[in-house]
Each structure stands twice: as C-alpha cells, then as structure tokens.
Amino acid sequence: VQLQASGGGLVQAGGSLRLSCAASGRTFSSHAMGWFRQAPGKERDFVSAIKWSGSSTYYASSVKGRFTISRDNAKNTVYLQMNSLKPEDTAVYYCAASIDYCSGYGCYVVGQYDYWGQGTLVTVSS
C-alpha cells in the first residue's frame, strides 16, 4: 500500500484546510486509515481514523468538533477537513493504513498502522 498525503499549507488561526490521502497498491487489504500529526520535538500523536467499511470514525479529544474525517472508497482516498484551526494544530500530518482489525482506542495507536505517507506540513499562524 502506498499513501500520498497532500493539502497542507499556511493558514491563519480560525481558518480551514482539507488534507487528502490517496492510497494505491493493495488497498483492498487495508482495514482502516488514520491521520496522525507530529510537532517539532514532540511524539507522533493520533488525530483521527476511519474504517473503509461501515461508519466508524474516531477523533482525538483535541480535534473533536473541529475536524472531520471522511473517505471516498471509489477513489481510495481519505480526507481530513480541518476547521477552526489553532496555532497548536501546527504539525506535519501523516496518513497511515492499518491492515489488521482495530476498534475503539485500538485505532488510536501508532503501532496499529502498517503503512505511512510522507507527511504534509500544516502551519497555523496566530
């Protein structure tokens, strides 16, 4: 599975961005897709996740109500709509694919994911 993330950029606080993650290769083997972010000097943190089938979505408490994850199965693409952005949202955002089944907080774990995209930088200015 190959993942290509895009859509990052510079935005003012309160603004919006939409990230995309296009998956190619053996995408049918993927169970769930996740977004993570890593700020300079910090660990990679969970942001959101979605399963390829069904309606299950997951969000970190810091983004719930502001970010929305969605998918287009026909395009093998997952999106992260980010609204009401804050300076603390500044980070490199990575998309990732999980082959194995996950549920609940199991989908929040970095180690759950087998494939990672290259990251896209989001900078929110105050």
Buried (B, 14 or more C-beta within 10 A) or exposed (E): BEBBBBBBEEBEEEBEBEBBBBBEEEBEEBBBBBBBBBEEEEEBBBBBBBBBEEEEBBBBEBBEEBBBBEBEEEEBBBBBBBBEBBEEBBBBBBBBBBBEEBEEEBBBEBEBBBBBBEBBEBBBEE
